[in-house]
């Protein structure tokens, strides 16, 4: 694709050169028209050409003369410069030329002189806007001579969509370049001045005294800080670490074992079953890090199914909590044997789910009061 594009550009450039040669030789060919549109020649080249004639540099580097384009084919031109004032010798002057042309037209800035300025750099940008093509040329010029100078008019080459070639011109701008030397052109150095005696004051003693004062002040500050540090309010010692959940649960289960006969005698088995259920829920919540007391039986069982604790099945826990719920909420009757079975099931859950580093304790055997011998104690 790139080779084909280069061939087309060379062909079009040859057509332009041939048309220019025919015009110079007096041939009847129309020098203002070519077979097709000409590619953009780019921005301004070096200003060293020194020619005042409107010339254009094609893609091959040659120059083509062009006559003034008919006024009705001119693009909308505008030119600005920056800075507008305060320019000094050696500074850059930036010309911004905007050409708002038809979509099929092509605009370029040919090689030309900008005396007494020299071209430093150039740039061109093309953009489509509101159905037209906008060309923006930025030309940076170096100012080397002070005084008031005229920049322009800048000549642009235009190739219309039907192949017509012509030139257009911007308005001329005036710029003043200032000199860096106040008495130019006869700059002379200032004459030598007489030597002036300068008194030099010695601040050695002042520096020594200041250093000693700083040392004393620093020692005083450190003393005050040390006294405050010794008298500061010290934080209270941290509380002891919480007891293991399995130890707390074992104590609660042992306490429930001791008070079971009293609840059976008083007919408050449901209160005892509530305490047993809370002890198991609190232990499971503390052991596996969830709110056991605030969870229902179904929520506890669902959480254990996800955790899968070793040593116990979720069915055992569900059966134990379900029996406690029957006694607590449904007022089901539970005798001593059933209560002891629930207590043993709770003890197994605690000891089987205890961590491996904790020493396992065998479940305590149920204690039953020995019957008194007939006749009272011996």
C-alpha positions, 0 to 999 in steps of 0.5 A: 500500500505504501509503495502504491501511494508513493507511485501516485505521488511521484506521478502527480508531481511529474504532472505538475512539473510538466505543466509548469515547464509548458507554461514557461516555454509558452506552450498552449497547455493550461499551466493552472490545471493538472490531471488530478489533486496534488498532495500536501507539500508540507510546511515551510522549509528553510528560509534561506532560499532568499527568493521573493517569488511565490514558490512551492516545494512539492513532495520531491523537493522542487519549486513550482510557480503559481499565479494568484488564485481567483478571489472566489476560490480563496479559502478563509485566511487568518494569521496571528503571531505570539508574542505580540509584544516584548519580543527580544533578539534570540526569542521565538516568534510563532506565526499561526496561519489558519486556512478554512478551505473546501473539502476537496481543496489542498493548501500548503505553505511553500518555501519562502523567505522571512528575512530578517527572521530565520525559520526554526521549526514548522508544523501543520495540522488538518481537520474537518470542521462543519463540512470544510477542511481546516489547515493550521500551520505553525511557523516558529521564527527566530529573531536576530535583528532588533528594530521594527520588522514586517512579517509577511504577507505569507504566501500559500499554495492552493490546489482546488478540487478540479486541479486549479493551482494558485497562490493566496496571501495573508495580511502582513504583520508588524513586530518590534524586536528589542535589543538586549544591549542598552547602548547598542550598537556601540556597547562599552563596558563600564569603567573600573571603580575605586576599591571600597574598604569593607568592615568584616564583623566577627561573630565567633563569640556570638556563635559559641554563646548561642551554641551553649545556650542551645545545649542548656535549653535542650538539656532542660527540655529533656529533663522536663520530658523525662519527669513527665514520662515518669509521672504519666498515667500508665495504661491499665494492664490488659485483661487476662485472655478469655477462657477456652470455650470448652472449659466454660461449657464443661463447667456449665454442663457439670453445674446442670448435672448437679441441679437436675434432681432439684428441677425434677423435684420442683417440676421445672424441667423446661427451665433446665432444658433451656439452660442445657440448650443455651450452654450448647449453643453458646459453646458451638458459637464460640468454638466455630465463631458465630452467634450461637445464642442468637441463632435458631436450631435450624440456623445452628444446624445449617452453619455446622453443615457448612463447617463440618466439625470433626468428631460429631455429626450435625444429626447429633446436634440437631437431635439434641437441640430438637429434644431441648426445644420440645421440652422448652417450648412444647412442654413435653414431659422428660423424666430423669433418664431422658434428661441424663441422656440429653446431658450426656449427648451435650457432653459428647458434643463438647469433648468431641469438638475440642481442639486436638491440642486441648487434653480430652477429658472423659465424660463424668459419670452420673452421680446418684445418691446412695440410699440410706441404710435402714435405721439411719446412719450407724 
